[in-house]
Amino acid sequence: MRLRLLSACAVPALIVALAAPAHAQDAPAVSQSEQQAEPTYDGNDIVVTAQGRAQALADVPVAISAVTSDSLKNSGANDIRQLNQLAPSLLVSSTGSEANGSPRIRGIGTVGDNAGLESSVVVFIDGVYRSRSGIGLNELGEIDRIEVLRGPQGTLGGRNSSAGLISIISKQPSFTFGANAEATYGNYDFMRFAGGVTGPLTEKIAARLDGVYVKRDGFYGDPANNKRVNDRDRYFVRGQLMFEPSSDISFRLIGDYSKREEACCGATYVSAAMNPYVGNLNNPATPLTTGLATGNNIINVLTALGQDPAAFNQRYSRNLSVTRGRSYDNKTEDWGISGQLDWDLGGAKLTSITAYRDYYNENGGDLDYSTVDILYNADDGNNRRAFKTFTQEVRLQGSAFGDKLDWLIGAFYLNEQFHGKSNLRFGNQYGRFAACRAVSGGALGAFYSPTGAGCLSATGRGAVASGAVTGSPVTGAILLGAFDRLDSVNDRGSTIDFYDQDNQSFAVFTHNIVHVTNTVDLTLGLRYTDESKKFSATFGNDNVACPAQQAALAPFLTSALAATAGGLISLTCQGNATSELNGVSIQDERSESQFTGTAILSWKPIDDLLLYGSYSRGYKAGGFNFDRSALKGPIATFASVGGAQALVGNLQFEPEKVNAFEVGAKYATGPFSLSIAGFRQEFRNFQLNTFDGTVFIVQNVNGCTTSLNGADRDQSKFTGAPNYSAAASASGTCAADDIGWGVASTGVELEAMIAPARDFRVTAGLTYAKTKYRDNLVGTETGAPLNQALRKLPGDNLSNAPEFVVTGSAAWTPELGSSGLSGLFYVDTRLSDDYNTGSDLFPQKEQDSFVLFNARIGIRGPNERWAIEFWGQNILDKDYAQVAFNSPFQEGATSTTAGFADPQYPGGRQIFSQFPAEPRTYGVTLRGSF
């Protein structure tokens, strides 16, 4: 597959080039004070502020991609997810909610389904930290440029990040009057209207106002509810004031508001034809047989309860399986205000950025992604998250020793309040589904009856009650009662769970460039960060069957019926859905401090060539898992382990740390530029969020320097056979002094741009990143074992981390005669290597290599005062998955109801779902400006 991909790359690489994100002829507009304080640049320079200073991109000794406004306009990018086409080291995907966007750089990122996890790749908009990267999946308005910094950002950048940073800089007010507008119409009834106006209010004050409105039908059909899903209905407005009382002072005030009311996000079953690794995946057993030696009992159960069996083999059909009355409706509001002061004090320049952000999201969801009503969040406003964030950054910079030292000192403060609610509940058919799952997959398979009480036939109920199955009428009656009790768990679970967190962070930093000689610079940066978090949660739950089941079946957990008893308790109490938690509150707090920083040695042997080598240490804060299911396993009662408060430590995870090394070169002369970087990044306490089909697992991942002999894989090193014994959960331990990095990313990046003619520009980029787990893995730094659900990780690549990515773009804007008209011919492409889309790396979630193309053609008036453009995104209509995952509670069984172990390792009878990527879209855009 890889050879085929690389062969496919050869022609596009020569014609369109390998892609790269940086091409602009004009330097971005700067304030009056910046114009006086900063040097001037050549017309081909791209000016960035990655090091807290305005510098030409070619002179910055760090790996950075700069995407200009022209690039964004040509590619049709309106949010950070669409940057994938322009930055080869970046991959942005979204899954169960638009609030959960997850960017990755060099294969490293954070799955965004848990609000307690901060992103390894942070997002800043106009210098203001956005606390969760999914906030960037929104309309951005008029943008000047986007800077993508690759690798850990452990000194500057406001908030620490362990993998990278995306900085979005909007167009600022101008003292020259101007206005722009555009209207777009496309398939799926897509409509987008955007406009902006800027100009002076007085000699000292300029203003700008931008707005965007978007509406579009969904890509998916929900026939059960006669709706479309994954639609767009959003608007955005941003107002700005620029106050420049003198040539030394500039103050920029920004206020913005955005709102979305959409239905998102639907998922479909993964087709059996897409999974050659497991022969019986999604293959119904016909007829049903005791023990299910062949086939898949879950398919039988789902179809018996109303699921259309065609959905299991629909490939990329976009018809969803949704329970009637359930909804993916969600609402998001995001607003904030910020002020940036730039003051040239003569011997130094002061920059202060003060900001307040308020972000709110609520969403419903049919979370089993089937027509059977198993699991849901109601769209009643009680499944929501809200962040209120205040940040303050101050920087003071200047030069000393005859300009031999370019110094910078600063401080950053964050106060963030999180308030969340969860109303996750079992659906109206959960009890029958769970009971049938238990019966169909075990020794009772001969008595399976989807219409019978407890999913048992009349004959089966008699056999169980008489003691023919258990050995005595007493135990038979208890077992029969347990099946009936499980069958009754319908529309039960959270009434409302409340989660609150108070996060305080303070950092001081310094970033200094020493000009050792006229051609050699030494950059030294250091940062100290102090972080504290206070967490509390209060639970509400009406699942009274759970404690009753635990009490009734507890005596049998050490008997011959242990497997059956344990399985029935687990199914009744999945995810700690138990009334034992009703009204219970827990509290915890944590604090940590870290030193991070960077050291860079750079050399310019000639004016057009920069060589550099660097070391950087990055960090991402630890925190709390906002998911009650992590407190304990379902079999034990909370009372038996000292109560929920005694287990609150199970919700904590440790800070992610990275040591990164990089060497690179940048060459730029006239219309040609080329950059290359080689990197090695080693992560300890890598924060991983995985859905195992039942609960979300948040775990740190570390590596052992000594061999675990396959124990971290829960299998024999020699036979590869899985270990399903009770001891497997405690296997794979490691001494604390043997702990090292658990995840490493090693590779090479190339970016190039050439303009062989005035009206023709080609960009190119290639990223090779071997992003993998260590061969021997443990969980925490104390050497605790890795969770069994992660048994495929050791020695394998990370999810959503293709080894090779090639991107390219070509833009031709020829003059059309002598009338002042010009044309536009634009194409960009992204070729991606194979990668696994699931964080547990089950082979059924593997995505083959693929290529995407976008294109735009148009005609523009004199001075581009007007334009008409025809465009297409994903013009070849390539089908591929963003993320595949274990369908909730839909793992098959073989001979017991306890472990639901499958002999086909791994995941042989697990049903899988996926979030498909967007299909082909096309349309026409009209632009005007003056």
N, C-alpha and C positions, 0 to 999 in steps of 0.2 A: 504494500500500500504506500509506504513512504517513497519507494523508488518511483512509483507512478506519480505521486505528488510532485516530486522534484523534477521529473521530466516535464510535467505540465507547467511547472514554473518557468522553464527555460524561455519559451516564446514570449509570454507576457513580460518577463523580466527585461527582455531586449526591446520589446515594442513600447510597453507602458512604463517600464522600469520596476524596481522593487519597491515599494511604497515608502513614502516618508512624509512626515507631517509638517515640514516647515517650508513654506514658500511665500514670500511677500516682497514686494519692491519698496513699499513705503514703510518707514518707521511709524509706530503708533503715535497718536496724538498725545502730547504731554502737557502738563499745566505750565503756566507762565513761569513759576518758580523753578520747575524742572528744566525748562528750556535754558534757563540761565545757569543752573547749577551743574548740569550734566554735559558731557562732550557731545559733539555732533557726530553723525554716522553717515556712512556711504548709503546711497539709495538702495543698494541690494541688502543692507544689513537688516536683520530681524532683532529687535531690541527686546530683551527679557529682563525680569527682575528676580531671577531664581536665587540670587545671593544677597537679596535685600538692597540691591543697587541696580540701576539701569546699565545694562551691558549688552554689547553685541553678542548674539548667540554663539558665534564662532570663537569668542574669547572666553567663554564660560567653561571651566574645567570640570564639568559634571555632565552626566547623561541626561539630556533634556530634549523634548520635542516641543516645537512651538507651532500651533495651528492658527493661522490667521483668519481674519474675517472673510477674505475672498475664498479661502479653502472651505470654510464652513458653508458659505453661500453656494458654492459649486457642488459640494457633496450633499447638500440638503440636510446637514446635521442641525438639529434643533435641541438636542439634549446630549448628555455625555455618553449615552449608550451608542450613539451613531459615530463617535470618535473611533470605533473599531476599524473603520475603513481607512483611517488616516494615520494611526499610530500602531505599528506592528507589535510592540511589546505590551499593548493594552488590550484587555478584553473586559467588556462590561455586559453583564447579563442580569435579567430580572426573573423572578419566579412567582411565588404565591401572592405577591402584592407589588404594585409599583413602588411602594415605600421600601421595598427590600432589594433595591439595586445593589449589585456586588461588582465593583471594579477589581481587576487583577492586573498587576504589572510584573512581568517576568515570571508569570505563573503563580504568583503569590497574592492571595486576597482572603477575604473573610466572607463566609456565607451569611447573608443578611436576614435570616428568618428569626433571629432572636435579638430583641431590642437591647439586651444587656451587653452585646458585643459591639465594640467600636470597630471601625474599618481599618484594615492594614493599609489601605490607600485612602488618604483623607482628601476631602474636597473643600476648597476655599473659593468664595465668590467675592471679588473686590476686596480681597484681604481678610474676609470674615470667615471663620471656621464654621462649617456645617457639620453638625455632630453625627449625622448618619448619611452615608454616601448616597442612599436612595433619594435624598432630597434633590440631588442633581438631575434626577430623571424627570425634569420638568422643563417647560419652555424657558429659554434663557434671555429672550429679547435680543437687542442689538449687541453683538459681542465684538470687541476689538481683537482679542486673541485668547487662546487657551494654552497654558504651559503644562506639560506632562513631565514631571520630574521622576526619574526612574531610580529605584533603590531607596534605602532608608533615609529619612530626613530627620536627623537627630539634633540639629542645632537651630536653624531658622524655621520659618513656616508656621509660627504660632504654636500649633499642636504637634506633638510628636507623631511620627508615622513610621511603621516598620518596613513598608514595602514601596512607598511612593506617595506622590502628591499630585493632585489635579488642581491647578489654579486658573480660574475663569475671570477674565478682566473685561468688564462691560465698556461700551463706548461712553465717554464722559461728555459733559456739556461743552459746547463750543461758543466762543464769542462772535462767531459768524453764523448768521441765520441759515438754517437748512431743515429740510423735511424729507421723509421717505415713507413709502407705503407699498404694500404688496398684497396680492390676493391669489390664492391657490385653490384649484379644484382637482380632485383625483378620484380614482376608483374607491370603492367602499364609501362613496358619498363623502369623501374627505374635503373639508373646507378649512382653510387657514387664512386669517386676515391679520396683518401686522402693520404697524406704523410707528413713526416717531417724529418728533419735532424738537429742534434745539435752537438756541439763540440767546442773545444778551437781554437781560432785564434792565441792567444799568451798566455803567462803564466797569463796575467791579464785580458784577454778579451775572452769571450765565445759568441757564436752566436747560433741562432735557426731560422729555416725557416719552416713554416707550410703552406700547401695549401689544398683546397678542391674544387672539381668540382662535380656538381650534375645536372642531367637531368632526367626528368620523364614526361610521358604523363599525361594529366589532368584526374581528376576523373569524370568530367562532359562532356556531349556531347552537342555541339551547332550545331544542324543540319541545321539551317538557314544559317550559315556561314561556314559549313563544318570544324569546329575547335574543339579542346579540350580545356576545361577551368579548372582552378586550376592546371596548370602544374607546373613544376619546371625547371628552367634554370638559374643556379647561380654558381658563383665561389667566392672563398675567399682566400686571401693570407695574412700572417702575418710574419713579420720579427722582430727579436729581437737581441739586443746586451746587454751583461752583462759585465760591467767594474768594476773590484775589484782591485784597486791599492794597497790596504792594507787590513788588517783584520778588519779595522774600517769603511771602506767606500765601499759602493756598489751603482752603478748607472745602472739602467735598462732602456733602450731605446726601445720603441715599435712603429712600424708603421704597419698599416693594411689597406687593401682595399677590398671591396666586391661589387659585381654587380649582379643585378637580372633583367632579362627581361622575364616576365611571363604574363600569362593571369589570372587575379584573381580579384574579387571573385564572382562566380555565386551563385544565390539563386533560390530556387524552391518554388512553391505554397504549402501551407500547405493543406494536404488532408482533405476533409470534414469528412472522417471517423475518423480522429484524433481529432475531436473537438466535443465531445458529449455535451458540455455546451450550445451550441446554435443550435437549431434544423434546422434553415434555412441557416446556414453558407454555402456559396458556392453552394447554391441550386438554379439553374436557375428557373425563373418564367415562366411557360408555361401554357396558353399563357400570354403575357404581359397584365397586367390589370392596370387601373387607380389607382394611389395611392400605387400600389404594396403592397397590404395587405399580400400577400404571396410571397415567392421567393426573389430573389436578383437582382435588376435592373443592378448592375454593371456587373454581369456575362453576362446578356443579351447584354450590350453595348460592352464588350470586345470580346465576341464571334462574334458579328455582324461585328466587325472591324478586324477580322482575327485571334483571339486567338483560339487555339485548346482547346475545352472544356475538353478534357481528361486530360489536365495539372492540372485542379482543383481537380482531384481525383487520382493523380499518386503516392501517398504515398511517398516512398523513391526512386522512380525512379530518376536517375541522368541525365535525358534529360532536358536541360534548354530551357526556352522560351526566345529567344533573337531576337530582330529586325534585319532583314537583313541589313548588313552594319555597325552595331554597334559593339563595341569591349570592352573587359575587359583588353586589353593590358596595362601593366604597366612596369615602369622602375624605379629601385632604385640603387643609388650609395651611398656608405657610406665609408668614409676614415678618417683617423686621425693619429696623432702622439702624444706620451706621453713619459715623462721621470720621473722616480721615483728615488730620491736620499735618501739613508739611510746612516746616518753618526753617528757613536757612538763618542760623544764628550767627553766621560769619565764619567762626572757626569750626562749626559743626552743624549738622542738619538733624532736626528732630522730626520724627514721624510718630503719630499717635493714632490708633484705630480703636474706636469704641463702638460696640455693637450689642444689640439685643435682638434675639430671634425667638419666634414662637411658632412651633410646628405641631400640627394636630392631624392624626389620621385615624379613621375608623373603617372597618371593613367586615363584611359578612363573607361566608364561604361554605360551599358544599365540599368539605375537606376530605371526603373519601373518594371524590371524583368518579362516582358511579351513580346510577339511578336508584340503587338501594340506599335507604336512609340510615347510614351508619354513624357519621360524625359530621358536625357542623358548627359554625359560628353564626349566630343570628345577626341580621343587619339592623339591630335595634339600638346601635350606639354604645353597646356595652362590651364591644371588643375594640379597644382603641389604645392609642399611645400618644402621649403629648410631651414635648420637650420645650422647656423655657430656658434659654441659654443667654447668659451675659458674658461677653469677653472683652478684655482690654489688653492691647498690645502697645508697647512703647519701645521705640528704637532711637538711639542716638549714634550718629556716625560722622566720621571726619577723617582727616589725615594728619600725620605727624612725621617728625624727623625728615623734613624736606620732601614730603610725599613718599617716603620709603615705606610707610605703614598706612594702610587703609583700614581703619579700625571701626568696629561696630559693637555696641553693647545694647542689651534690651531685656525686657521682662514681659511675661505673658501670664494673664490670670483668666481662669474660667470658673464660672458658677453655673451649674446646670441642674435643673429640677426635672425629674422624670415622673410622670404619673400615668399609670397604665391600668387597663381593665381587661379581663378575659372572661368570656362566657362559653368556652369550649364544652360542648355537650354531645353525649351519645344520641344518635337519631332514633326515630320511632321504630326502626327495624333492627336496631343494634342487638337487642337481646335474642331475637330469633336467629339473626345472622351468627352471633357468637355461639349459641347453643348448637346450631347446625354445623358450625366449623368444628366444634369439639366432637360431636358424634361422628361426622363423616370422616374424620381423619384418624379415628382410633379403632379400638377393638369392637366398638358398638356399631360399626359401619353397616352391619346387616339390618339394624333397626332404624336406620336413617329415614326420617319422614319430615320434609319441610313444612307440612301442614299440621303435624301433630304437636301436642303440648310438649315443651322441652325439646322439640325437633325429634321426638321418638315416636315410632309407630305404636299402635295399641299393643302389639305383641311384645315390642321392646319394653314398654313401660311395665308390662306384667312380668317380664323376665327380670328386670332390674328390681322391682318391688319384692319379688319372691326370694331374692337372694341368689338367683341362678348365676348372676354376673359377679357379685361381690363375695358370695360365700355364706351370707346370712341375711334374713329379712330385715334385721336392724340396720345393718350397713346399707342394704339395698334401699330402704326407705330414706336414709340420709342422702344417699347419692341421687335418688330421684328428686328429692326436695332441692338439691343443689342445682340440678338441671332446670327445674321450674323457676328457681330463684334467678338464675342467669337469664332465662327467657323473659323475665319481667323487667329487665333493665332497659327501659325504653324512655327516651327523652329525659335522661338523667345526667348529672354531671355538675359543672359549675353553675351556680346561680349567678354570682359575680365574684371573681378573684381580683383583688386590688394589689398593685405593685407600685412602690414608690422608691425613688433613689435620689439622694442629694450628693452631687459630685462637686468637689472643690479641687482645683488644680492651680498650682503656681510654679512658674519657671523663671529662671534668670539665665541669660545666655550671652556669649560673646563670639563674634565671627570676624577674624582679622586676616588681611592679606598683606604679607610681607613681601615687598619687591626686593628680593635678594640682589638681583642685578637687573639690567634693562630687559633681560629676556627670561629670567627665572623668578617665579613667584612661589611662595610657601603660604598656604592657607591653613589656619588653625582655628577650629571652632570647638566650643565646649558649652554644655548645657546641664543645668541641674533642675530636675523636676520633682516636685512633691505632690503626691496625689492622695486624696482620701475620698472614700465613698461610704455613705450610710444607706442601708437597705432595709426595707420593711415590706411585709406582705400580709394581707388578711384574706382568708379563703371563705367561700360560701359554696356548699355542695349538698345536693339532695339525693345522692346515691346510697340509700339505706341498705340496699342489697349487699354492698361490699362488706361492711362489718359483720352482717349476719352470716355471710358466706365464710368469712375468716373464722368466726366462732364455731360454726357447724362442722367445718372440714379440718380444723386444726389438729384434732386427734389422729387423723389419717395421714398426716404428712410424714410420719415415720413408719407407715405400714406398707403393705403390698399395694395399697391404693394411692400411694404418694404421688405418682405421676398424674393420675386423673384428678386427684384433689387439688394439687398445685396448679394444674392447668385451668380448672374451673374457677379458682380464686383469681388467677391472673386475668382471665377474660372478664371477670366481674369488676375488677378493680384496676383496669388498665389506666396507666398514667396517673396513679394515685387519685382517681375519681372516687372519692369516698366521703360519706357524710361524717366520718370521724374528724375531717378537717373543717367541718362547718363552724364558722365563728372563730377559728383558730388564727392567731397572729404570730408572726415571727419577726425577729429583728437581727441584724448583723452589721458589722462595719469592718472596713479594712483600710489600711494606709500603706503607702510604699513610696520610696524615693529612688531615683536613678540618676547616674551621670551618663550622658551620651555626648557624642561629638564627632568631629571629622578632622582629618589631616590630608591635605592635597599638595603635591609637588607638581608644578607645571613649568614647561619650558617652551619658548617660541624660538626655534633655531633660525627660522625665517619669518617674515611678517605674516605670511599666509598659512603657517602651520603651527598648531598647538599640540604638544604632547603632555600627557599627565598621568599620574598614578595617585590613587587615593585609598584611604581607609576610613570607614564610617561605622559608627555604632548607633543602632536605632532601637526603639522601644515603643511598645503599645501597652497601655495600662491593663492590669487585671480587673476583675469585676465579679458580677453576679449573674447567674443564669436565671432569667425571668420565666421559669417554667417549673411548676410544682412537681412534675413527674420525676425530676432529678433528686428529690429528697430521699427516696428509698425504693426498694423493690416492692411489688404489690402484695406478696404473700404475708410478710410480717405486718402486724398492726403497729400504728404509731405509739399506742400505749406500751407495747412490749419493748420498744427501743427508747423509751424515755420521752416521747412526745416530739412534735415537729420541730420545736426550738432546739432540741438536742441534735437534730440532723441538719441544721441550717448551714453548717460548714460544707455540706455536699453541693451547695449552690455556688461556691466560690471557684474561680479559676485564676491562674497566676499570670503575671505580665509576660508578654511575648518580647523576646530580645533577639537581636540580630547583629552579627559582625559581618561587614561587607568589605570586599576588596575589588578595586576596579582599575584598569589601565585603559587609556584611550588616546585617540588622535583625532584632530579636526583640521581639515584643510578647506580654505575658502578663498577663492580669487574670482572677482568679477561675477559672472553668471553661473559659476560652478561651485558647489560645496560638497564635501564628503566627510562623514564622521564614522568612527568605528570605536566600539567599546567592548572590552572583555570583562566579565564580572564573575564573582563568587560570593554568594550570600549564605550564611549558616544561621539557622534559627533554633533557638531553645525555647521550650514552653510554647511551641506553636499552638495557637488557639484554633481548634477545629470544632465545627458544629455539624452534626450528622443526624439525619432522620433514619432510624433503623426499621421503620415500618410501624412502630408503636409509639416511640417517644423521641424527642430531640436529645441527642447526647452532646454536651459541651465538655470537651476534654483537652487538656494540654498534651502535646506530643513531644517526647524527648527520645534520644537515642542512647544505646548502650555501646560502650567501647569493647565489651566482651560479647562473645556469642551466646545467644539464648537457645541455640539448638532447635529452632522452630517453635519454641513455646509461645512467642508473641503472635504466631500465626494460629495457635491452638491446633496444631497438627504435628505429626511426626516429621522430623527433618528428613527422614529416609524414605518414608512411604507416601508422605503427603496426605495421609488420611486425616480427616478432621477429628478433633477430640471433643466430644459432646458430654464428657463426664462433668460432674459437679466441680471437680478440681480445676477445670479449664479456666474458670473465672478468676482463679488466683495464680495461674501459671504465668510465666514470662516476667518474673521480677528481676531486679538488678540492684546491686549495691549503689548507694548514693554517690560514692566516689568514682563510680564507673560511668556516670551520666555525662553525655556530651550533646552536641546538636542533634536534632531529630529530623529536620528538613533542610535541604540545601538546594540552591538554584545556581547553576553554572552555565555560562553561555557567552554568546557574542551577538552584538547588534551592529548593523550597518544602516546608515541613512545617506541619501544622496539627492542632490537637486542640480539640474542643468537647464539653462535657458539658451538653446542654440540659436534662437532668433528672438527678436523683440516680442513677438506675439505668441511664442510657443514655449511652454515650460513643462518639464517632466520631473517627477519626484520618485524616489525609490527607497525601499527599506526592507530589511530582512532581520528577523530575530531567530536565533537558535538558543533555546533555553532548556536545559536538562534540569527540570524541577522535580526532585524526588525525595522520598522518605529514606531514612537510613535503613540498612538491612535488619537491624535489631532495634525494636522500639519498646518503650514503656510509656506510662502516662505521665505522672508528675516527676519532679526532680528528686523526689525521695525514692524513686525506682519502683513505684507501684505498677501493677500490670496494665497493659492496654485493654480497653474494653473489647470484648469478643466480637462485637459488631464491626470492629475495625481490623479484623484479622487479615484482610487483603492488602493492607497498607505497606507492611515492611518491604523495602526494596523497590517499590513501584513508584511511578510518576504521580504527582498530585492531580486532582480532578481539574478540569477546565484549564489544563496547562499543556497545549500542543508544543512539541519540541521545535517545529519549524512554522514560522508565519512569514509570508511574503505579501507585501502590499505595494501598490503602485498607483500613480495617477498621471494623467496627461491633460493639459489644458491648452487649447489653441484659440486665440481671439483675433482673427485676421480682420483687417480693414476691408470693407465692402465698397469698392469704388472710392469716389472722392466726396461722397455726401456726408461723411462723418459717421456713417453706420459701421457697425462691427458685428462679427459673428461670435458665437461661443460653441465650442465643441469640447466636451469634457467627459472623461471616463476615469473611474477608479476601481480597484480590485483588491480583494483580500483572499489569499490562498492559505488555508489552515491545514496543518498536519492532523493525523488521528489524535483523539484525546478521549478520556473518560469523563462523562458529565456528572457522575455521582461521587460524592465525597467518601463513600465507603468502597469505591472502585470495583463494585461487582461487574463482571464482564458483560452482562446484559445491557449496561449503560454506556457502552463504547460508541463513540461517534466517529464514523469514517471521515477521511479527509474530504474537503469540499472547497469550492471557489465561489465567491460572490462578486457581482459586477453592479455598479451604479453608473448611470450615464445622464448627460444633460446636453441639450442642443438648443440654441436660441439666436435671436437677433437683437441688437442693442442700438439705441439711438445715439445721436451725438452726445459726447461727454457722459454717456450712460444715463441720460436723463430718463429714459424709459427702456424697458426690455420685455420681451416675451420669450419664455423658455419652456420647453417640453422636457420632462424628466422621467426617469424610472429608477426605482430602487429594487435591488435583487432582481434584475431584469431577466435572468435565466430561471427565475422561480425555483430556486434551490430549496428543497425541504431538508431541514436538519433540526436537531434538538438543542435547546439551550441547556436544559438540565433534565435528567431522568432521575426518578426516585422510587422508593418502595411504596407501592400503593398502601395506604393506611389500613392496618389490621388484616391485610390480604395475603398472608403467607400460609401456604398449604402445610399439611401435616402428613405423617406416614403412619406410625404405629402407636403413638402416644399423644395425649393432649397436653403434655407438659412443655417440652422444649420446642415443639414444632420443628424438629430437626429433619433435614432433608439429606438423603444420601448423595445427591448430586451437588457437590460443594463448589461454589457457594450459591445459595439462592435458587435452587432448582425449582421449587414450587412457589416462590414469591412472585406475585403479580407486580408489574412495574407500570408506572405512568410517566408522562413527560410533559414539559412545557415547550411546545414547538416554537421555533423562531417565526418571525413575520414573513408572510408570503410576498410575492411580487406586488409592488404598488407603482402607479404611474399617474401622471397628471400634467397640468399646465400652470405656470406661474406668471403673473403680470407684475412688473415692478415699475415704480416711478419715484423720482427724487428731484429736488431742486434746492 
